[in-house]
Amino acid sequence: MRSWAERFLGEIDASPADLGWLLDRDAGAPLPLTDFVVDVKDRYGLDGAVEDIASAVLDGLVGGMVVEPAERAALSAAREAGWTVIIITNGAVATQEYKIRASGLDAMVDGWLVSEAAGVWKPDPRIFERAAAAAGEPLRGAWMIGDNPASDIAGAHQANISSAWVARGRQWTEKAFKPTVISATCADGIRAVLGPP
């Protein structure tokens, strides 16, 4: 998302300061892509049909998606250590599965649950319960690793499981709950869960 947003802002000659708005508007919210695009279209006065812009945004997002070597190695280490790795993501099934498959994540995890299919969205704890049940694993002892305080970490808090917040240079500001661990990257979060080698 960050890579796409930076390219998009450059293409339309908008302020780089809007990066935060784009990331916050998208990140983990129960927001269909077309609703996100309507907001972007309105904010920047874009021409064209919402469906055409949404298609271009999705292609841009997926085209820029890369699972970094550190994350690949950490996911592999988690699975080798016996962890069941499940992606829980808010959004539409078609969109999210397109991203998962195009990035190659489908080969790095044990499964995924998309909110549209689950009928509930993070932070609702039921999505975590359904993911655990689908994996045939107990929810107790699970960890949520994510970058969105309002969906990922709040969801873990509500589901009464541990969490690692991927800060990416941000400061934690929420007062009502906090992550178990704060990590700089997703790979660092996974390694924190795994503990010392």
HELIX and SHEET records of a PDB file:
HELIX    1   1 ARG A    2  GLU A   11  1                                  10    
HELIX    2   2 PRO A   16  ASP A   18  5                                   3    
HELIX    3   3 LEU A   19  ASP A   26  1                                   8    
HELIX    4   4 LEU A   33  TYR A   44  1                                  12    
HELIX    5   5 VAL A   50  GLY A   63  1                                  14    
HELIX    6   6 PRO A   69  GLU A   80  1                                  12    
HELIX    7   7 VAL A   93  SER A  103  1                                  11    
HELIX    8   8 LEU A  105  ALA A  107  5                                   3    
HELIX    9   9 SER A  115  ALA A  118  1                                   4    
HELIX   10  10 PRO A  125  ALA A  135  1                                  11    
HELIX   11  11 PRO A  149  ILE A  153  3                                   5    
HELIX   12  12 ALA A  154  ALA A  159  1                                   6    
HELIX   13  13 CYS A  186  LEU A  194  1                                   9    
SHEET    1   A 2 ILE A  86  THR A  89  0                                        
SHEET    2   A 2 GLY A 111  VAL A 114  1                                        
SHEET    1   B 3 TRP A 143  GLY A 146  0                                        
SHEET    2   B 3 SER A 162  VAL A 166  1                                        
SHEET    3   B 3 VAL A 181  SER A 183  1                                        
END                                                                             
